[in-house]
Amino acid sequence: MLRIGSKSISSFLVLKKRTLTTSEKELAYSVFGTQLKLENIHIVAHRLVLQHYAVSPNGNIYFHQKDWRADFSQESIALQSWLIHELVHVWQLQQGIAVVKKALFDRRYQYAIQAGKSFLHYGIEQQAQMVQDYFLKSRTGQNCDDLKACIPFLKPTMKTSSEVI
């Protein structure tokens, strides 16, 4: 095993590591329902990740040390949505999608929702951006019916009394 001083290279590169907090799990559940397995996901501060970027190549989410948070659910809605975006990549991996391979060839984030087009036929970053946009819109009272209709794992919401009438 390669070492830097008394540390292995992997422990040298990992600055902080934790599992999802209870509140982060609740946040994830509000979007993914039971479709995302949350038990073994780690949030990692890693020396090789650039600031303002995150990567989720193996079911864990890696941030630059300055972007790492003790609990994303207690942060701004923008940072919460970033966590949701990265959790989409974890969901993709759990579905058997080759996230790293696809990310090498398709980095498109912009999307146009097309009627009848399956969520899985959008690129991996487009999928993550769609869910992030859904999260932001749903939390700020904006219409997100088009996204809700496209994203397969969204929890069904109860209709309000005005929608039932």
C-alpha positions, 0 to 999 in steps of 0.5 A: 500500500502506498503511504504518505508519511504514516497515512495511506494515500486514501486516508490522506486524500479523505479529509472528512467522511460521514453518513447522511444525517437524519435530517438529510435522509428526511430531505432525500425521502421527500424527493425520492421516497423509498426509491433511493437506498440511503444507508450506505451513502457517505458525504466526503471532503476530498483533496482531489475535488475542485471547489464548487464541484462535487462528484458521485462516482461510487455511491458516495458524494465527494466535495471540496473541503470548503464545500463540505457541510456537517448537515446540508439540510440545515443550509440554504435551499441552494445547497440543499438542492446541490445535495439532491442533485448529487443524490440523483447520481447515487440513485442512477448508480443504484439503478445500474447506470454507468454514471462515470462512463456516461459522464465522460461523454455527456456533460449536458445540464440543460434540458427541454422536457419533451412529452412522452420522453422517458426520464431515463432517455435524458443525459445523467446530468440532465436528469440530476438537473431536472430533479434539482429544478423540481426541488427548487421549484417545489420548495419556492411555490413555483409550478413544477407539474412538467417535471413531476410528470417526467421524474419517475420516483417522485412521491405522489402528493396529496391534492389540496382541497381546492384541487379536489373540487 
